[in-house]
């Protein structure tokens, strides 16, 4: 998981991150967006564009939001 979208995205789903990303790897997962790790090119363009600061590199996801790593892995069938 190069980047993980966390709790602040839920209910907001601002599309700033989707609009700047050079590949189509951010998908609508219902209550929030998710980044497909198999399509992500790890460019980091999405992180500074997120208006609610919900996107983190996997190794920088805050401790209280670690469950979003698992949630993304499960969504993409990686666990």
PyMOL Python script that loads the backbone (N, CA, C, O; Angstrom):
from pymol import cmd

cmd.read_pdbstr("""\
ATOM      1  N   UNK A   1       0.844  -1.170   0.000  1.00  0.00           N
ATOM      2  CA  UNK A   1       0.000   0.000   0.000  1.00  0.00           C
ATOM      3  C   UNK A   1       0.894   1.240   0.000  1.00  0.00           C
ATOM      4  O   UNK A   1       1.375   1.646   1.058  1.00  0.00           O
ATOM      5  N   UNK A   2       1.126   1.847  -1.166  1.00  0.00           N
ATOM      6  CA  UNK A   2       1.965   3.055  -1.178  1.00  0.00           C
ATOM      7  C   UNK A   2       1.333   4.200  -0.376  1.00  0.00           C
ATOM      8  O   UNK A   2       2.003   4.829   0.442  1.00  0.00           O
ATOM      9  N   UNK A   3       0.055   4.465  -0.610  1.00  0.00           N
ATOM     10  CA  UNK A   3      -0.673   5.517   0.104  1.00  0.00           C
ATOM     11  C   UNK A   3      -2.004   4.960   0.571  1.00  0.00           C
ATOM     12  O   UNK A   3      -2.591   4.082  -0.062  1.00  0.00           O
ATOM     13  N   UNK A   4      -2.475   5.501   1.717  1.00  0.00           N
ATOM     14  CA  UNK A   4      -3.724   5.042   2.323  1.00  0.00           C
ATOM     15  C   UNK A   4      -4.603   6.259   2.586  1.00  0.00           C
ATOM     16  O   UNK A   4      -4.132   7.277   3.094  1.00  0.00           O
ATOM     17  N   UNK A   5      -5.869   6.147   2.241  1.00  0.00           N
ATOM     18  CA  UNK A   5      -6.836   7.197   2.540  1.00  0.00           C
ATOM     19  C   UNK A   5      -7.542   6.815   3.829  1.00  0.00           C
ATOM     20  O   UNK A   5      -8.038   5.697   3.969  1.00  0.00           O
ATOM     21  N   UNK A   6      -7.585   7.752   4.772  1.00  0.00           N
ATOM     22  CA  UNK A   6      -8.079   7.465   6.120  1.00  0.00           C
ATOM     23  C   UNK A   6      -9.389   8.179   6.430  1.00  0.00           C
ATOM     24  O   UNK A   6     -10.026   8.756   5.548  1.00  0.00           O
ATOM     25  N   UNK A   7      -9.770   8.127   7.687  1.00  0.00           N
ATOM     26  CA  UNK A   7     -11.066   8.574   8.188  1.00  0.00           C
ATOM     27  C   UNK A   7     -11.546   9.960   7.734  1.00  0.00           C
ATOM     28  O   UNK A   7     -12.728  10.095   7.420  1.00  0.00           O
ATOM     29  N   UNK A   8     -10.708  10.982   7.682  1.00  0.00           N
ATOM     30  CA  UNK A   8     -11.241  12.299   7.294  1.00  0.00           C
ATOM     31  C   UNK A   8     -11.935  12.320   5.926  1.00  0.00           C
ATOM     32  O   UNK A   8     -12.722  13.226   5.653  1.00  0.00           O
ATOM     33  N   UNK A   9     -11.661  11.353   5.081  1.00  0.00           N
ATOM     34  CA  UNK A   9     -12.299  11.286   3.759  1.00  0.00           C
ATOM     35  C   UNK A   9     -13.759  10.846   3.864  1.00  0.00           C
ATOM     36  O   UNK A   9     -14.579  11.198   3.015  1.00  0.00           O
ATOM     37  N   UNK A  10     -14.077  10.086   4.892  1.00  0.00           N
ATOM     38  CA  UNK A  10     -15.431   9.543   5.027  1.00  0.00           C
ATOM     39  C   UNK A  10     -16.442  10.677   5.117  1.00  0.00           C
ATOM     40  O   UNK A  10     -16.342  11.557   5.971  1.00  0.00           O
ATOM     41  N   UNK A  11     -17.409  10.634   4.223  1.00  0.00           N
ATOM     42  CA  UNK A  11     -18.450  11.639   4.200  1.00  0.00           C
ATOM     43  C   UNK A  11     -18.073  12.911   3.458  1.00  0.00           C
ATOM     44  O   UNK A  11     -18.945  13.720   3.139  1.00  0.00           O
ATOM     45  N   UNK A  12     -16.783  13.100   3.178  1.00  0.00           N
ATOM     46  CA  UNK A  12     -16.324  14.314   2.498  1.00  0.00           C
ATOM     47  C   UNK A  12     -16.112  14.041   1.022  1.00  0.00           C
ATOM     48  O   UNK A  12     -16.713  14.681   0.160  1.00  0.00           O
ATOM     49  N   UNK A  13     -15.245  13.077   0.749  1.00  0.00           N
ATOM     50  CA  UNK A  13     -14.915  12.655  -0.614  1.00  0.00           C
ATOM     51  C   UNK A  13     -14.686  13.830  -1.566  1.00  0.00           C
ATOM     52  O   UNK A  13     -15.220  13.858  -2.675  1.00  0.00           O
ATOM     53  N   UNK A  14     -13.885  14.800  -1.117  1.00  0.00           N
ATOM     54  CA  UNK A  14     -13.471  15.893  -1.985  1.00  0.00           C
ATOM     55  C   UNK A  14     -12.637  15.287  -3.112  1.00  0.00           C
ATOM     56  O   UNK A  14     -11.777  14.447  -2.846  1.00  0.00           O
ATOM     57  N   UNK A  15     -12.861  15.680  -4.326  1.00  0.00           N
ATOM     58  CA  UNK A  15     -12.205  15.030  -5.457  1.00  0.00           C
ATOM     59  C   UNK A  15     -10.895  15.683  -5.882  1.00  0.00           C
ATOM     60  O   UNK A  15     -10.392  15.384  -6.965  1.00  0.00           O
ATOM     61  N   UNK A  16     -10.333  16.556  -5.072  1.00  0.00           N
ATOM     62  CA  UNK A  16      -9.073  17.210  -5.422  1.00  0.00           C
ATOM     63  C   UNK A  16      -7.973  16.194  -5.708  1.00  0.00           C
ATOM     64  O   UNK A  16      -7.188  16.372  -6.639  1.00  0.00           O
ATOM     65  N   UNK A  17      -7.916  15.138  -4.917  1.00  0.00           N
ATOM     66  CA  UNK A  17      -6.877  14.119  -5.096  1.00  0.00           C
ATOM     67  C   UNK A  17      -7.066  13.364  -6.412  1.00  0.00           C
ATOM     68  O   UNK A  17      -6.094  13.027  -7.088  1.00  0.00           O
ATOM     69  N   UNK A  18      -8.310  13.105  -6.765  1.00  0.00           N
ATOM     70  CA  UNK A  18      -8.622  12.369  -7.993  1.00  0.00           C
ATOM     71  C   UNK A  18      -8.225  13.184  -9.220  1.00  0.00           C
ATOM     72  O   UNK A  18      -7.688  12.647 -10.189  1.00  0.00           O
ATOM     73  N   UNK A  19      -8.493  14.471  -9.166  1.00  0.00           N
ATOM     74  CA  UNK A  19      -8.245  15.347 -10.313  1.00  0.00           C
ATOM     75  C   UNK A  19      -6.769  15.517 -10.650  1.00  0.00           C
ATOM     76  O   UNK A  19      -6.432  15.709 -11.818  1.00  0.00           O
ATOM     77  N   UNK A  20      -5.868  15.452  -9.650  1.00  0.00           N
ATOM     78  CA  UNK A  20      -4.440  15.691  -9.913  1.00  0.00           C
ATOM     79  C   UNK A  20      -3.666  14.424 -10.214  1.00  0.00           C
ATOM     80  O   UNK A  20      -2.540  14.492 -10.706  1.00  0.00           O
ATOM     81  N   UNK A  21      -4.242  13.284  -9.931  1.00  0.00           N
ATOM     82  CA  UNK A  21      -3.487  12.041 -10.060  1.00  0.00           C
ATOM     83  C   UNK A  21      -3.280  11.684 -11.528  1.00  0.00           C
ATOM     84  O   UNK A  21      -4.239  11.677 -12.301  1.00  0.00           O
ATOM     85  N   UNK A  22      -2.039  11.387 -11.925  1.00  0.00           N
ATOM     86  CA  UNK A  22      -1.749  11.113 -13.343  1.00  0.00           C
ATOM     87  C   UNK A  22      -2.244   9.759 -13.859  1.00  0.00           C
ATOM     88  O   UNK A  22      -2.277   9.536 -15.069  1.00  0.00           O
ATOM     89  N   UNK A  23      -2.626   8.861 -12.960  1.00  0.00           N
ATOM     90  CA  UNK A  23      -3.199   7.578 -13.370  1.00  0.00           C
ATOM     91  C   UNK A  23      -4.532   7.399 -12.651  1.00  0.00           C
ATOM     92  O   UNK A  23      -4.811   8.081 -11.665  1.00  0.00           O
ATOM     93  N   UNK A  24      -5.340   6.489 -13.145  1.00  0.00           N
ATOM     94  CA  UNK A  24      -6.669   6.280 -12.589  1.00  0.00           C
ATOM     95  C   UNK A  24      -6.625   5.215 -11.499  1.00  0.00           C
ATOM     96  O   UNK A  24      -7.068   4.086 -11.710  1.00  0.00           O
ATOM     97  N   UNK A  25      -6.086   5.578 -10.325  1.00  0.00           N
ATOM     98  CA  UNK A  25      -5.962   4.573  -9.267  1.00  0.00           C
ATOM     99  C   UNK A  25      -6.794   4.892  -8.033  1.00  0.00           C
ATOM    100  O   UNK A  25      -6.876   4.066  -7.125  1.00  0.00           O
ATOM    101  N   UNK A  26      -7.409   6.058  -7.974  1.00  0.00           N
ATOM    102  CA  UNK A  26      -8.255   6.407  -6.838  1.00  0.00           C
ATOM    103  C   UNK A  26      -9.694   6.083  -7.221  1.00  0.00           C
ATOM    104  O   UNK A  26     -10.231   6.612  -8.195  1.00  0.00           O
ATOM    105  N   UNK A  27     -10.300   5.203  -6.433  1.00  0.00           N
ATOM    106  CA  UNK A  27     -11.654   4.781  -6.777  1.00  0.00           C
ATOM    107  C   UNK A  27     -12.620   5.092  -5.644  1.00  0.00           C
ATOM    108  O   UNK A  27     -12.227   5.249  -4.488  1.00  0.00           O
ATOM    109  N   UNK A  28     -13.873   5.175  -6.002  1.00  0.00           N
ATOM    110  CA  UNK A  28     -14.942   5.433  -5.047  1.00  0.00           C
ATOM    111  C   UNK A  28     -15.312   4.110  -4.395  1.00  0.00           C
ATOM    112  O   UNK A  28     -15.765   3.181  -5.065  1.00  0.00           O
ATOM    113  N   UNK A  29     -15.117   4.031  -3.085  1.00  0.00           N
ATOM    114  CA  UNK A  29     -15.404   2.801  -2.352  1.00  0.00           C
ATOM    115  C   UNK A  29     -16.632   2.963  -1.462  1.00  0.00           C
ATOM    116  O   UNK A  29     -16.734   2.338  -0.406  1.00  0.00           O
ATOM    117  N   UNK A  30     -17.542   3.790  -1.890  1.00  0.00           N
ATOM    118  CA  UNK A  30     -18.754   3.999  -1.096  1.00  0.00           C
ATOM    119  C   UNK A  30     -18.620   5.192  -0.193  1.00  0.00           C
ATOM    120  O   UNK A  30     -18.796   6.325  -0.640  1.00  0.00           O
ATOM    121  N   UNK A  31     -18.310   4.972   1.076  1.00  0.00           N
ATOM    122  CA  UNK A  31     -18.228   6.078   2.020  1.00  0.00           C
ATOM    123  C   UNK A  31     -16.945   6.891   1.904  1.00  0.00           C
ATOM    124  O   UNK A  31     -16.858   7.982   2.468  1.00  0.00           O
ATOM    125  N   UNK A  32     -15.955   6.387   1.191  1.00  0.00           N
ATOM    126  CA  UNK A  32     -14.687   7.101   1.032  1.00  0.00           C
ATOM    127  C   UNK A  32     -13.998   6.658  -0.254  1.00  0.00           C
ATOM    128  O   UNK A  32     -14.419   5.697  -0.897  1.00  0.00           O
ATOM    129  N   UNK A  33     -12.943   7.365  -0.616  1.00  0.00           N
ATOM    130  CA  UNK A  33     -12.114   6.956  -1.744  1.00  0.00           C
ATOM    131  C   UNK A  33     -11.050   5.990  -1.253  1.00  0.00           C
ATOM    132  O   UNK A  33     -10.689   5.996  -0.076  1.00  0.00           O
ATOM    133  N   UNK A  34     -10.549   5.162  -2.158  1.00  0.00           N
ATOM    134  CA  UNK A  34      -9.449   4.229  -1.870  1.00  0.00           C
ATOM    135  C   UNK A  34      -8.440   4.326  -3.006  1.00  0.00           C
ATOM    136  O   UNK A  34      -8.793   4.610  -4.151  1.00  0.00           O
ATOM    137  N   UNK A  35      -7.185   4.084  -2.667  1.00  0.00           N
ATOM    138  CA  UNK A  35      -6.112   4.093  -3.660  1.00  0.00           C
ATOM    139  C   UNK A  35      -5.741   2.654  -3.980  1.00  0.00           C
ATOM    140  O   UNK A  35      -5.329   1.900  -3.099  1.00  0.00           O
ATOM    141  N   UNK A  36      -5.889   2.283  -5.234  1.00  0.00           N
ATOM    142  CA  UNK A  36      -5.557   0.925  -5.674  1.00  0.00           C
ATOM    143  C   UNK A  36      -4.029   0.791  -5.702  1.00  0.00           C
ATOM    144  O   UNK A  36      -3.370   1.451  -6.506  1.00  0.00           O
ATOM    145  N   UNK A  37      -3.465  -0.049  -4.840  1.00  0.00           N
ATOM    146  CA  UNK A  37      -2.010  -0.159  -4.762  1.00  0.00           C
ATOM    147  C   UNK A  37      -1.368  -0.759  -6.011  1.00  0.00           C
ATOM    148  O   UNK A  37      -0.183  -0.547  -6.264  1.00  0.00           O
ATOM    149  N   UNK A  38      -2.145  -1.502  -6.786  1.00  0.00           N
ATOM    150  CA  UNK A  38      -1.596  -2.101  -7.998  1.00  0.00           C
ATOM    151  C   UNK A  38      -1.531  -1.103  -9.149  1.00  0.00           C
ATOM    152  O   UNK A  38      -0.793  -1.316 -10.111  1.00  0.00           O
ATOM    153  N   UNK A  39      -2.293  -0.022  -9.059  1.00  0.00           N
ATOM    154  CA  UNK A  39      -2.302   0.989 -10.108  1.00  0.00           C
ATOM    155  C   UNK A  39      -1.559   2.260  -9.699  1.00  0.00           C
ATOM    156  O   UNK A  39      -1.170   3.053 -10.556  1.00  0.00           O
ATOM    157  N   UNK A  40      -1.360   2.456  -8.403  1.00  0.00           N
ATOM    158  CA  UNK A  40      -0.675   3.645  -7.891  1.00  0.00           C
ATOM    159  C   UNK A  40       0.779   3.637  -8.355  1.00  0.00           C
ATOM    160  O   UNK A  40       1.461   2.615  -8.282  1.00  0.00           O
ATOM    161  N   UNK A  41       1.242   4.792  -8.834  1.00  0.00           N
ATOM    162  CA  UNK A  41       2.634   4.898  -9.278  1.00  0.00           C
ATOM    163  C   UNK A  41       3.515   5.538  -8.207  1.00  0.00           C
ATOM    164  O   UNK A  41       4.675   5.857  -8.466  1.00  0.00           O
ATOM    165  N   UNK A  42       2.970   5.724  -7.014  1.00  0.00           N
ATOM    166  CA  UNK A  42       3.714   6.227  -5.855  1.00  0.00           C
ATOM    167  C   UNK A  42       4.336   7.604  -6.114  1.00  0.00           C
ATOM    168  O   UNK A  42       5.458   7.880  -5.688  1.00  0.00           O
ATOM    169  N   UNK A  43       3.591   8.461  -6.819  1.00  0.00           N
ATOM    170  CA  UNK A  43       4.115   9.790  -7.150  1.00  0.00           C
ATOM    171  C   UNK A  43       3.887  10.804  -6.031  1.00  0.00           C
ATOM    172  O   UNK A  43       4.587  11.813  -5.956  1.00  0.00           O
ATOM    173  N   UNK A  44       2.915  10.542  -5.164  1.00  0.00           N
ATOM    174  CA  UNK A  44       2.642  11.433  -4.050  1.00  0.00           C
ATOM    175  C   UNK A  44       1.836  12.667  -4.404  1.00  0.00           C
ATOM    176  O   UNK A  44       1.647  13.529  -3.546  1.00  0.00           O
ATOM    177  N   UNK A  45       1.355  12.786  -5.624  1.00  0.00           N
ATOM    178  CA  UNK A  45       0.604  13.972  -6.050  1.00  0.00           C
ATOM    179  C   UNK A  45      -0.693  14.156  -5.269  1.00  0.00           C
ATOM    180  O   UNK A  45      -1.143  15.285  -5.074  1.00  0.00           O
ATOM    181  N   UNK A  46      -1.290  13.069  -4.828  1.00  0.00           N
ATOM    182  CA  UNK A  46      -2.581  13.132  -4.146  1.00  0.00           C
ATOM    183  C   UNK A  46      -2.485  13.698  -2.729  1.00  0.00           C
ATOM    184  O   UNK A  46      -3.376  14.421  -2.284  1.00  0.00           O
ATOM    185  N   UNK A  47      -1.414  13.370  -2.031  1.00  0.00           N
ATOM    186  CA  UNK A  47      -1.304  13.724  -0.614  1.00  0.00           C
ATOM    187  C   UNK A  47      -1.440  15.228  -0.349  1.00  0.00           C
ATOM    188  O   UNK A  47      -2.256  15.606   0.491  1.00  0.00           O
ATOM    189  N   UNK A  48      -0.686  16.101  -1.017  1.00  0.00           N
ATOM    190  CA  UNK A  48      -0.825  17.536  -0.709  1.00  0.00           C
ATOM    191  C   UNK A  48      -2.134  18.143  -1.215  1.00  0.00           C
ATOM    192  O   UNK A  48      -2.518  19.222  -0.764  1.00  0.00           O
ATOM    193  N   UNK A  49      -2.822  17.483  -2.133  1.00  0.00           N
ATOM    194  CA  UNK A  49      -4.073  18.007  -2.675  1.00  0.00           C
ATOM    195  C   UNK A  49      -5.288  17.678  -1.830  1.00  0.00           C
ATOM    196  O   UNK A  49      -6.348  18.276  -2.013  1.00  0.00           O
ATOM    197  N   UNK A  50      -5.154  16.749  -0.918  1.00  0.00           N
ATOM    198  CA  UNK A  50      -6.287  16.339  -0.081  1.00  0.00           C
ATOM    199  C   UNK A  50      -6.657  17.479   0.872  1.00  0.00           C
ATOM    200  O   UNK A  50      -5.863  17.866   1.730  1.00  0.00           O
ATOM    201  N   UNK A  51      -7.858  18.004   0.711  1.00  0.00           N
ATOM    202  CA  UNK A  51      -8.291  19.154   1.510  1.00  0.00           C
ATOM    203  C   UNK A  51      -8.591  18.810   2.966  1.00  0.00           C
ATOM    204  O   UNK A  51      -8.678  19.704   3.808  1.00  0.00           O
ATOM    205  N   UNK A  52      -8.751  17.521   3.267  1.00  0.00           N
ATOM    206  CA  UNK A  52      -9.048  17.114   4.643  1.00  0.00           C
ATOM    207  C   UNK A  52      -7.889  16.343   5.282  1.00  0.00           C
ATOM    208  O   UNK A  52      -8.034  15.782   6.368  1.00  0.00           O
ATOM    209  N   UNK A  53      -6.747  16.320   4.604  1.00  0.00           N
ATOM    210  CA  UNK A  53      -5.537  15.651   5.104  1.00  0.00           C
ATOM    211  C   UNK A  53      -5.797  14.202   5.513  1.00  0.00           C
ATOM    212  O   UNK A  53      -5.466  13.778   6.620  1.00  0.00           O
ATOM    213  N   UNK A  54      -6.401  13.457   4.584  1.00  0.00           N
ATOM    214  CA  UNK A  54      -6.757  12.064   4.847  1.00  0.00           C
ATOM    215  C   UNK A  54      -5.770  11.073   4.233  1.00  0.00           C
ATOM    216  O   UNK A  54      -5.848   9.878   4.517  1.00  0.00           O
ATOM    217  N   UNK A  55      -4.842  11.543   3.396  1.00  0.00           N
ATOM    218  CA  UNK A  55      -3.953  10.637   2.668  1.00  0.00           C
ATOM    219  C   UNK A  55      -2.565  10.630   3.298  1.00  0.00           C
ATOM    220  O   UNK A  55      -1.963  11.672   3.557  1.00  0.00           O
ATOM    221  N   UNK A  56      -2.080   9.404   3.535  1.00  0.00           N
ATOM    222  CA  UNK A  56      -0.759   9.220   4.141  1.00  0.00           C
ATOM    223  C   UNK A  56      -0.005   8.113   3.416  1.00  0.00           C
ATOM    224  O   UNK A  56      -0.613   7.170   2.910  1.00  0.00           O
ATOM    225  N   UNK A  57       1.338   8.230   3.366  1.00  0.00           N
ATOM    226  CA  UNK A  57       2.110   7.050   2.969  1.00  0.00           C
ATOM    227  C   UNK A  57       1.835   5.969   4.013  1.00  0.00           C
ATOM    228  O   UNK A  57       1.628   6.282   5.185  1.00  0.00           O
ATOM    229  N   UNK A  58       1.832   4.718   3.604  1.00  0.00           N
ATOM    230  CA  UNK A  58       1.468   3.638   4.537  1.00  0.00           C
ATOM    231  C   UNK A  58       2.275   3.682   5.828  1.00  0.00           C
ATOM    232  O   UNK A  58       1.724   3.454   6.904  1.00  0.00           O
ATOM    233  N   UNK A  59       3.552   3.966   5.741  1.00  0.00           N
ATOM    234  CA  UNK A  59       4.396   3.958   6.946  1.00  0.00           C
ATOM    235  C   UNK A  59       4.232   5.208   7.809  1.00  0.00           C
ATOM    236  O   UNK A  59       4.900   5.334   8.835  1.00  0.00           O
ATOM    237  N   UNK A  60       3.353   6.138   7.413  1.00  0.00           N
ATOM    238  CA  UNK A  60       3.114   7.352   8.198  1.00  0.00           C
ATOM    239  C   UNK A  60       1.660   7.481   8.658  1.00  0.00           C
ATOM    240  O   UNK A  60       1.272   8.516   9.200  1.00  0.00           O
ATOM    241  N   UNK A  61       0.861   6.445   8.447  1.00  0.00           N
ATOM    242  CA  UNK A  61      -0.531   6.485   8.899  1.00  0.00           C
ATOM    243  C   UNK A  61      -0.528   6.571  10.428  1.00  0.00           C
ATOM    244  O   UNK A  61       0.104   5.747  11.089  1.00  0.00           O
ATOM    245  N   UNK A  62      -1.229   7.563  10.996  1.00  0.00           N
ATOM    246  CA  UNK A  62      -1.261   7.692  12.455  1.00  0.00           C
ATOM    247  C   UNK A  62      -1.742   6.414  13.138  1.00  0.00           C
ATOM    248  O   UNK A  62      -2.542   5.659  12.587  1.00  0.00           O
ATOM    249  N   UNK A  63      -1.247   6.198  14.319  1.00  0.00           N
ATOM    250  CA  UNK A  63      -1.567   4.993  15.084  1.00  0.00           C
ATOM    251  C   UNK A  63      -3.070   4.769  15.218  1.00  0.00           C
ATOM    252  O   UNK A  63      -3.542   3.637  15.112  1.00  0.00           O
ATOM    253  N   UNK A  64      -3.822   5.844  15.449  1.00  0.00           N
ATOM    254  CA  UNK A  64      -5.266   5.693  15.651  1.00  0.00           C
ATOM    255  C   UNK A  64      -6.034   5.472  14.351  1.00  0.00           C
ATOM    256  O   UNK A  64      -7.258   5.350  14.376  1.00  0.00           O
ATOM    257  N   UNK A  65      -5.327   5.417  13.201  1.00  0.00           N
ATOM    258  CA  UNK A  65      -5.988   5.180  11.923  1.00  0.00           C
ATOM    259  C   UNK A  65      -5.407   3.970  11.182  1.00  0.00           C
ATOM    260  O   UNK A  65      -5.646   3.798   9.987  1.00  0.00           O
ATOM    261  N   UNK A  66      -4.661   3.153  11.880  1.00  0.00           N
ATOM    262  CA  UNK A  66      -4.043   1.977  11.276  1.00  0.00           C
ATOM    263  C   UNK A  66      -5.056   1.023  10.647  1.00  0.00           C
ATOM    264  O   UNK A  66      -4.723   0.296   9.710  1.00  0.00           O
ATOM    265  N   UNK A  67      -6.279   1.019  11.150  1.00  0.00           N
ATOM    266  CA  UNK A  67      -7.301   0.116  10.613  1.00  0.00           C
ATOM    267  C   UNK A  67      -7.620   0.424   9.147  1.00  0.00           C
ATOM    268  O   UNK A  67      -8.168  -0.427   8.447  1.00  0.00           O
ATOM    269  N   UNK A  68      -7.287   1.618   8.680  1.00  0.00           N
ATOM    270  CA  UNK A  68      -7.562   1.973   7.283  1.00  0.00           C
ATOM    271  C   UNK A  68      -6.592   1.293   6.324  1.00  0.00           C
ATOM    272  O   UNK A  68      -6.890   1.146   5.139  1.00  0.00           O
ATOM    273  N   UNK A  69      -5.455   0.885   6.821  1.00  0.00           N
ATOM    274  CA  UNK A  69      -4.535   0.072   6.008  1.00  0.00           C
ATOM    275  C   UNK A  69      -5.204  -1.266   5.730  1.00  0.00           C
ATOM    276  O   UNK A  69      -5.277  -1.713   4.585  1.00  0.00           O
ATOM    277  N   UNK A  70      -5.695  -1.902   6.799  1.00  0.00           N
ATOM    278  CA  UNK A  70      -6.382  -3.191   6.668  1.00  0.00           C
ATOM    279  C   UNK A  70      -7.634  -3.059   5.815  1.00  0.00           C
ATOM    280  O   UNK A  70      -7.918  -3.926   4.988  1.00  0.00           O
ATOM    281  N   UNK A  71      -8.378  -1.986   6.010  1.00  0.00           N
ATOM    282  CA  UNK A  71      -9.601  -1.758   5.242  1.00  0.00           C
ATOM    283  C   UNK A  71      -9.284  -1.684   3.747  1.00  0.00           C
ATOM    284  O   UNK A  71     -10.003  -2.264   2.932  1.00  0.00           O
ATOM    285  N   UNK A  72      -8.224  -0.983   3.387  1.00  0.00           N
ATOM    286  CA  UNK A  72      -7.826  -0.872   1.976  1.00  0.00           C
ATOM    287  C   UNK A  72      -7.351  -2.204   1.437  1.00  0.00           C
ATOM    288  O   UNK A  72      -7.691  -2.579   0.315  1.00  0.00           O
ATOM    289  N   UNK A  73      -6.563  -2.928   2.228  1.00  0.00           N
ATOM    290  CA  UNK A  73      -6.086  -4.247   1.786  1.00  0.00           C
ATOM    291  C   UNK A  73      -7.249  -5.187   1.533  1.00  0.00           C
ATOM    292  O   UNK A  73      -7.262  -5.914   0.540  1.00  0.00           O
ATOM    293  N   UNK A  74      -8.220  -5.176   2.426  1.00  0.00           N
ATOM    294  CA  UNK A  74      -9.389  -6.030   2.256  1.00  0.00           C
ATOM    295  C   UNK A  74     -10.219  -5.607   1.041  1.00  0.00           C
ATOM    296  O   UNK A  74     -10.713  -6.460   0.304  1.00  0.00           O
ATOM    297  N   UNK A  75     -10.372  -4.310   0.832  1.00  0.00           N
ATOM    298  CA  UNK A  75     -11.156  -3.805  -0.296  1.00  0.00           C
ATOM    299  C   UNK A  75     -10.557  -4.286  -1.619  1.00  0.00           C
ATOM    300  O   UNK A  75     -11.288  -4.644  -2.543  1.00  0.00           O
ATOM    301  N   UNK A  76      -9.212  -4.292  -1.707  1.00  0.00           N
ATOM    302  CA  UNK A  76      -8.548  -4.693  -2.938  1.00  0.00           C
ATOM    303  C   UNK A  76      -8.148  -6.175  -2.945  1.00  0.00           C
ATOM    304  O   UNK A  76      -7.431  -6.623  -3.840  1.00  0.00           O
ATOM    305  N   UNK A  77      -8.613  -6.928  -1.948  1.00  0.00           N
ATOM    306  CA  UNK A  77      -8.363  -8.373  -1.905  1.00  0.00           C
ATOM    307  C   UNK A  77      -6.913  -8.730  -1.662  1.00  0.00           C
ATOM    308  O   UNK A  77      -6.413  -9.714  -2.208  1.00  0.00           O
ATOM    309  N   UNK A  78      -6.229  -7.938  -0.845  1.00  0.00           N
ATOM    310  CA  UNK A  78      -4.802  -8.182  -0.589  1.00  0.00           C
ATOM    311  C   UNK A  78      -4.526  -8.791   0.762  1.00  0.00           C
ATOM    312  O   UNK A  78      -3.366  -8.960   1.137  1.00  0.00           O
ATOM    313  N   UNK A  79      -5.569  -9.127   1.505  1.00  0.00           N
ATOM    314  CA  UNK A  79      -5.316  -9.738   2.820  1.00  0.00           C
ATOM    315  C   UNK A  79      -5.997 -11.072   2.941  1.00  0.00           C
ATOM    316  O   UNK A  79      -5.893 -11.727   3.978  1.00  0.00           O
TER     317      UNK A  79
END
""", "prot")
cmd.dss("prot")
cmd.show_as("cartoon", "prot")
cmd.util.cbc("prot")
cmd.orient("prot")
